[in-house]
Structures are given as structure tokens and as C-alpha cells.
Amino acid sequence: MIRTKRMKTNKLLKFFFLLFAVHCSLFTAHGQTLSPEARVSLITYGPGDDDISSSFGHTEIRIVDPVQGLDRDYSYGGFNYRAPYFILKFLRGTLPYFVSTHSLFQAAYYYQQHNRSIREQMLNLSPTQRQKLYAALEQNSLPQNREYRYKFYYDNCATRPRDMIVAACGDSLQIPNVQQPTKSYRDWMNDYLGNKPWEQLGMNIAIGRPSDVVTTNWGSMYLPDNVFTLFAAATIRQPNGQVVPLVSNTQTLFAPQNLPKQNLPLPLFPAFVFAILGVAIGVVTYRQYAHGKVSRLLDRVLFTFVGLCGWLLLFLWIARDDNVTAWNPSLLWLMPFHLPLIFKATNGKNTRFTNIYFGITALLLIISLFVSNVPGGADQLFILTLLIRCVANLQQVRRESREMTVVAKG
């Protein structure tokens, strides 16, 4: 009996000792005080060509404390490729992103392998500001705090590090906020997509009018290179009242090799592909019309594809809450209601409906030619192709009406 009580007491003591050890380890990890030798820097990785997510670069915060043996990077660009319903969440803008930590040297190998630049800006933060930033980053890294809702222009892996630094510095930090007179969110984005014409086409078709808002310098910092540039121009007021540059020193940790760019062959460029498609459909349409008919199958294939694209754009508008895909002018020519209306318009039973359908579609296509903001001209070539089909159908309906009138009079 006494032995049993002692065993229970020992187990209880072991449990409390383990709980105390875990508590102490957590307190040490997240309550650590930085030494006066600690330093904070901003790490900027250059754009890459490995996938679309690498096209705009990346930003991290690095904290080094040689006394504590600390060298840690904080990245807000993590997401789980294996997350349930990954594609659906990605399209809706609800895929959770999270902050992760690693050493710079763990990440550097990857960026060097992909020939992407690595630049470091040493920040003139006071000990209090460094400690405040470090505590906030550690708190943000806890499992219950690490996830956030990614928003392409407004809350991403570049704006989060900026916001954490601004919060730690308060009003002592001054970042230039001169409005750029010609640069919109879309314009800044397209600066990085010139070597990815198909991705550029798809992204420009998918985003709406909010993307055409002219940004301030603050708004342009959704791109890592702009964070780098504006931090280089920022100032900070020291505890003694002296105003100094925010960045005390900049060094390039890795300069990419000047390798020849692998551009797409001309026949694979979107504009070339849609030009060939337009010419082919134009020739087929002319020959069919010359023989007194218009292919209903071709119209059904074309406008079914257009309708499917339209439903996707409408889904992006309704489902996303970051407003980036709202009020999309591409919906004027990628109307979702083409599917199923094209089947009614081409069944040959109601010429009046056919006339109204292709007439309204032609009008919307003409308007689209003037409101499109998609660079490269590929969308306009496809719009012209659809317009050819609309005009051919309208002319065919009128010709059939005239023939029926002649028959009736005869």
C-alpha cells in the first residue's frame, strides 16, 4: 500500500517536472532578450523563373544575435501544396499562408540553384525596436498565430515583413509616400511577367478594375523589389532625436549569373497562336458563308469555351474577398451566359433569338476592344475572331430571311 502511494507520488512529481521543463523551454524560446550585439536586416530574393509564384521575388526578416547564437529568418510565404481542396482554396483566395522560420543559409542554397539574387539591408533599429520586432515575430510564429489570409496586392509575403517592421518602429520610421502618376497594380505586376506571356495573359484576364488603381509608394510595396527600394530611401529617428537612414548598409550575398534567357519560340506566343487561330476561323467562315451556310458546330465549340471561361471569372469575382477580381471588363466578351445560350441560338428554330443573341454579343465584343487592359493583344485577336463569327451569323440570318420572303412572294 505504501509502495503504491510512493509510485503514484513519483509519477506525479515527474509529470509536474516535465510540465515545468516544457514551460521553461517555451518561455526561453519566446521570451528571449536580445543582446546589444543583435542586428536586424531585410532579405530580398530576386524574381525567378521556376514557377509563377517565384516571378515577383520574396522578402524575409533576418535577426542575428551572436551572443545568443541566434540566426533566424522569418518568411511569410509558406503554404501547403497538400492542403485539402488546394485548387479551390487557391482560386477563392482562402488558401492559408503561414510564417515559417529557418536560417538564411538553409534558404540560400535554393535561391542560388535557381540563379536568384540575394540582397541584405542592415536596419538602423534601436535595441528596444529590435526586441519589440523579435518578440512580435516569435509570437507570430506560434502554431496558433502563424496562419494568415493571403491577399495578392494588400497582404502578402512582402507587405507582412514591412508591416512588422513599421509596427516595431512606430512613427519614428518615415517611408516616402509620393504617388506614382502612371503605375497601377496591374502595371507593376506586368513588369515581372514579360518572360511568361501565357501567365501574363491569364492573370490580366482574371483581374478586374481594382487592379487598375494607381498606387502610392506604400501600395506598390506588395512587390519585394519595391520594399527594398523604398526602405533604402526611408529614414528613422533615433532615441537621441537624430534622424538617420533606415538602412545602414546593403550587401549582395549572391549575384545571379547573366545567363541567356529562354524565351518562348515565336509560334508559341499567345498573340501568334490567336492570330493563326483567327485567320483559320476567318477563312473557314468565309468559305462556309460563300456556300450559303455557317457551321453551328464551330460556334458551339467557340462560345462554349468562352462561356466556361466566363463562369470561372464570375466565380472568381463572387468567391474572392480581396476585390482583385471584381468588376472585370473581360466579362464583356467572356460572358458566362454563352453557356448554355449558344445552343439555343444555333438550333435553327428561332431566328429572332439568334439575331438578338449575336447582335448583343457583337456589340459587347466591340466595346471590349476599347476597354481591354490586357497587354500583348492576344485577347483582342480572339475578340475579333468571335466578332467574325457573330457578323457571319447575323448575315446568314438576314440572307435566310430574304430567301424566305422571296419564296413566300413566289
C-alpha positions in Angstrom: 0.0 0.0 0.0 2.8 2.4 1.0 4.8 1.4 -2.1 1.8 2.1 -4.3 1.4 5.6 -2.8 5.1 6.3 -3.4 4.8 5.2 -7.0 1.9 7.5 -7.6 3.7 10.3 -5.9 6.8 9.8 -8.1 4.7 9.7 -11.2 3.0 13.0 -10.1 6.4 14.6 -9.4 7.7 13.5 -12.8 4.6 14.9 -14.5 5.0 18.3 -12.8 8.7 18.4 -13.5 8.0 17.7 -17.2 5.3 20.4 -17.4 7.7 22.9 -15.7 10.5 22.0 -18.2 8.2 22.5 -21.2 7.0 25.8 -19.8 10.6 26.9 -19.3 11.6 25.9 -22.8 8.7 27.8 -24.3 9.5 30.9 -22.2 13.1 30.7 -23.2 12.2 30.4 -26.9 9.6 33.2 -27.0 10.8 35.4 -24.1 14.5 35.6 -25.0 16.1 39.0 -24.6 18.4 40.0 -27.4 21.9 41.2 -26.6 23.2 44.7 -27.6 25.1 43.0 -30.5 21.9 41.8 -32.1 21.1 43.1 -35.6 18.1 43.1 -37.9 18.1 43.0 -41.6 15.8 42.7 -44.5 16.5 39.9 -47.0 15.3 40.4 -50.6 15.3 37.5 -53.0 15.1 38.3 -56.7 12.5 37.1 -59.1 12.8 33.6 -60.6 11.6 31.5 -63.5 10.9 28.2 -61.7 7.2 28.8 -61.3 4.6 31.7 -61.3 4.8 32.1 -57.5 8.6 33.0 -57.9 8.1 35.6 -60.5 7.8 38.5 -58.1 10.6 37.7 -55.7 10.4 37.3 -51.9 11.1 39.2 -48.7 12.2 37.9 -45.3 13.3 39.4 -42.0 16.6 38.2 -40.5 17.6 38.5 -36.9 21.1 37.7 -35.8 22.4 37.7 -32.3 25.9 36.2 -32.0 25.8 36.3 -28.2 22.7 34.2 -28.1 23.8 32.0 -31.0 20.7 33.1 -32.9 20.5 33.5 -36.7 16.9 33.2 -37.9 14.9 34.3 -41.0 11.1 34.8 -40.8 9.2 34.2 -44.0 5.6 34.9 -44.7 5.5 32.9 -47.9 4.7 29.4 -46.8 1.6 27.4 -47.9 0.8 23.7 -48.1 0.5 22.2 -51.5 -1.2 19.2 -50.0 -3.9 21.2 -48.3 -7.4 19.7 -48.8 -9.2 21.3 -51.8 -5.9 23.2 -52.6 -7.0 24.4 -56.1 -10.4 25.6 -54.9 -8.9 27.4 -51.9 -6.3 29.0 -54.1 -8.8 30.3 -56.6 -11.1 31.6 -53.9 -8.2 33.3 -52.1 -8.8 31.3 -48.9 -5.6 29.2 -49.0 -3.9 29.8 -45.6 -0.4 31.2 -45.9 1.9 31.0 -42.8 5.1 32.3 -41.3 8.0 29.9 -41.2 11.5 30.2 -39.7 14.8 28.9 -41.0 18.4 30.1 -41.3 19.5 32.2 -44.2 21.9 29.5 -45.3 19.2 26.9 -45.5 17.3 29.1 -48.0 20.3 30.5 -49.8 21.2 27.1 -51.5 17.7 27.0 -53.1 18.0 30.6 -54.5 21.5 30.1 -55.7 20.4 26.9 -57.5 17.7 28.9 -59.3 20.1 31.8 -60.0 18.1 34.3 -58.0 19.8 37.3 -56.3 20.0 37.6 -52.5 20.4 41.1 -51.0 20.6 42.1 -47.4 19.8 45.5 -45.9 21.0 46.2 -42.4 18.4 48.2 -40.5 19.2 51.0 -38.0 16.9 49.9 -35.3 17.3 50.7 -31.6 17.7 47.9 -29.1 14.1 48.5 -28.0 12.8 48.3 -31.6 14.9 45.2 -32.3 13.5 43.5 -29.1 9.9 44.5 -30.0 10.2 43.2 -33.5 11.8 39.9 -32.4 9.1 39.4 -29.7 6.3 40.1 -32.3 7.9 37.7 -34.9 8.2 34.9 -32.3 4.7 35.4 -31.2 3.5 35.4 -34.8 5.4 32.1 -35.3 3.4 30.2 -32.7 1.2 27.4 -34.2 -2.0 29.2 -33.2 -0.8 32.5 -34.8 1.2 31.6 -37.8 -1.5 31.4 -40.5 -3.0 34.4 -42.3 -5.3 35.2 -45.2 -3.1 36.0 -48.3 -4.3 38.9 -50.5 -2.3 39.4 -53.6 -1.9 43.2 -53.6 -2.6 44.0 -50.0 -1.4 41.3 -47.6 1.4 39.1 -48.8 4.9 37.8 -48.2 6.3 41.3 -48.9 3.8 43.5 -47.1 3.9 41.4 -43.9 7.6 41.9 -43.2 7.1 45.7 -44.0 4.2 45.9 -41.6 6.0 44.1 -38.8 9.0 46.5 -39.1 6.7 49.5 -39.2 4.8 48.3 -36.1 8.1 47.9 -34.2 9.4 51.3 -35.2 6.2 53.3 -34.8 6.1 56.9 -36.0 9.9 57.2 -35.8 10.1 55.5 -39.3 9.3 57.6 -42.3 8.8 55.9 -45.7 8.5 58.1 -48.8 4.8 58.2 -50.0 5.0 60.0 -53.3 2.2 58.9 -55.7 3.4 57.3 -58.9 1.4 59.0 -61.6 1.4 56.2 -64.2 1.9 52.9 -62.3 -1.2 50.8 -61.3 -1.2 47.5 -59.5 -1.6 45.8 -62.9 1.3 47.8 -64.4 3.7 46.8 -61.6 2.6 43.2 -61.9 3.2 43.2 -65.7 6.8 44.4 -65.2 7.6 40.9 -63.8 5.6 38.8 -66.3 7.2 39.8 -69.6 9.1 36.5 -69.9 5.9 34.5 -69.1 3.4 35.5 -71.8 0.8 32.9 -71.1 0.8 33.5 -67.4 0.7 37.3 -68.1 -2.3 36.8 -70.4 -4.2 34.6 -67.9 -3.5 36.8 -64.9 -4.5 40.0 -66.8 -7.8 38.4 -68.0 -8.6 37.3 -64.4 -8.1 40.5 -62.6 -10.6 43.4 -62.5 -10.8 47.2 -62.3 -9.3 47.4 -58.7 -6.0 46.3 -60.3 -6.0 49.5 -62.4 -5.9 51.8 -59.4 -2.8 53.9 -59.5 -0.7 53.0 -56.4 1.1 55.1 -53.9 4.6 54.0 -53.0 3.1 52.3 -50.0 0.7 50.3 -52.2 3.5 49.4 -54.6 5.3 47.6 -51.8 3.3 44.4 -52.5 6.4 43.7 -54.6 9.7 42.8 -52.8 11.8 44.9 -55.0 9.7 48.0 -54.1 10.1 47.2 -50.4 13.8 47.1 -51.0 13.9 50.4 -52.9 11.7 52.3 -50.5 13.4 51.0 -47.4 16.6 52.3 -48.9 15.1 55.7 -49.1 13.4 55.7 -45.7 14.6 57.4 -42.5 14.3 56.6 -38.9 14.6 58.8 -35.8 17.0 57.5 -33.2 16.2 57.7 -29.4 18.5 60.8 -29.2 16.4 62.5 -31.8 18.8 62.2 -34.7 17.3 61.2 -38.0 19.3 58.7 -39.9 18.7 56.4 -42.9 16.8 53.3 -42.1 19.3 51.2 -44.0 22.8 51.4 -42.6 24.4 49.0 -45.1 23.4 47.0 -48.1 25.3 43.9 -49.4 24.7 41.5 -52.2 25.0 38.0 -50.8 24.5 36.4 -54.1 24.6 38.0 -57.6 22.9 35.9 -60.3 24.8 34.9 -63.3 24.0 36.7 -66.5 22.6 33.7 -68.3 20.8 33.9 -71.7 17.0 34.0 -71.2 15.0 31.1 -72.5 12.2 32.9 -74.4 9.3 31.1 -76.0 9.6 30.4 -79.7 7.5 32.9 -81.7 4.9 30.3 -82.8 4.1 29.6 -79.1 3.5 33.3 -78.2 -0.2 33.9 -77.3 -0.6 36.7 -79.9 0.8 34.4 -82.7 -1.3 31.5 -81.7 -4.5 33.6 -81.6 -3.6 35.3 -84.9 -3.2 31.9 -86.6 -6.5 30.7 -85.0 -8.2 33.9 -86.1 -7.0 33.6 -89.7 -8.0 29.9 -89.8 -11.5 30.6 -88.5 -11.8 33.6 -90.8 -11.0 31.5 -93.9 -13.4 28.7 -92.8 -16.1 31.2 -92.1 -15.7 32.9 -95.5 -15.8 29.6 -97.4 -18.9 28.4 -95.5 -20.7 31.7 -96.0 -19.8 31.7 -99.7 -21.5 28.3 -99.9 -24.6 29.6 -98.1 -24.1 28.2 -94.7 -22.5 28.8 -91.3 -21.2 26.0 -89.1 -23.2 25.7 -86.0 -20.7 23.2 -84.5 -17.9 25.7 -84.7 -20.0 28.3 -83.0 -20.9 25.9 -80.2 -17.3 24.9 -79.6 -16.1 28.5 -79.6 -18.8 30.0 -77.5 -19.0 27.0 -75.1 -15.3 27.6 -74.4 -15.9 31.3 -73.9 -18.8 30.6 -71.6 -16.8 28.3 -69.4 -14.1 30.9 -69.1 -16.8 33.4 -68.2 -18.2 31.2 -65.5 -14.7 30.9 -64.0 -14.3 34.7 -64.0 -17.7 35.2 -62.4 -16.8 32.6 -59.8 -13.5 34.5 -59.0 -15.4 37.8 -58.7 -18.0 36.3 -56.3 -15.9 33.9 -54.3 -12.8 36.0 -53.6 -12.8 38.6 -50.9 -9.7 40.5 -51.8 -11.5 42.5 -54.5 -8.7 41.9 -57.0 -11.0 40.0 -59.5 -14.1 42.2 -59.1 -15.6 44.4 -61.8 -13.7 42.5 -64.5 -14.2 44.1 -68.0 -13.1 40.7 -69.6 -16.6 39.5 -68.7 -17.9 41.7 -71.5 -16.5 39.2 -74.1 -16.2 36.2 -71.8 -19.9 36.2 -70.9 -20.8 33.2 -68.8 -24.3 33.1 -70.3 -22.9 31.9 -73.7 -23.2 28.6 -72.0 -26.0 27.5 -72.5 -27.5 30.2 -74.7 -25.3 29.3 -77.7 -27.2 26.0 -78.1 -30.5 27.8 -78.3 -29.1 30.4 -80.7 -27.8 27.7 -83.1 -30.7 25.2 -83.0 -32.2 26.9 -86.1 -35.7 27.1 -84.6 -35.8 30.7 -83.6 -34.1 33.1 -86.0 -35.3 36.1 -84.0 -33.5 34.9 -80.9 -30.4 34.1 -83.0 -30.4 37.6 -84.4 -30.7 39.2 -80.9 -28.1 36.9 -79.4 -25.4 37.5 -82.0 -26.3 41.2 -82.2 -25.8 41.8 -78.5 -22.7 39.7 -78.4 -21.2 41.6 -81.3 -21.9 44.9 -79.5 -20.2 43.7 -76.3 -17.2 42.4 -78.3 -16.8 45.9 -79.9 -16.9 47.5 -76.5 -14.4 45.0 -75.2 -11.9 46.1 -77.9 -11.8 49.6 -76.3 -11.8 48.7 -72.6 -9.3 45.9 -72.6 -6.2 46.4 -70.4 -4.6 43.1 -71.3 -1.1 43.6 -72.8 0.1 41.8 -75.9 -3.0 41.9 -78.0 -3.8 38.2 -77.8 -7.3 38.9 -76.2 -8.2 41.4 -78.9 -7.3 39.0 -81.7 -9.6 36.4 -80.1 -12.3 39.1 -79.7 -12.0 39.8 -83.4 -12.3 36.1 -84.2 -15.5 35.9 -82.2 -16.8 39.1 -83.9 -16.3 37.5 -87.3 -18.5 34.6 -86.2 -21.1 37.0 -84.9 -21.2 39.0 -88.2 -21.3 35.8 -90.2 -24.3 34.5 -88.2 -26.1 37.8 -88.5 -25.6 37.9 -92.2 -26.7 34.3 -92.5 -29.9 35.0 -90.7 -30.7 38.0 -92.9 -29.9 36.0 -96.0 -32.2 33.2 -94.9 -34.9 35.8 -94.1 -34.7 37.3 -97.6 -34.8 33.9 -99.2 -37.9 33.0 -97.2 -39.5 36.3 -98.2 -38.8 35.6 -101.9 -40.2 32.1 -101.6 -43.3 33.5 -99.8 -43.9 36.1 -102.6 -43.3 33.5 -105.3 
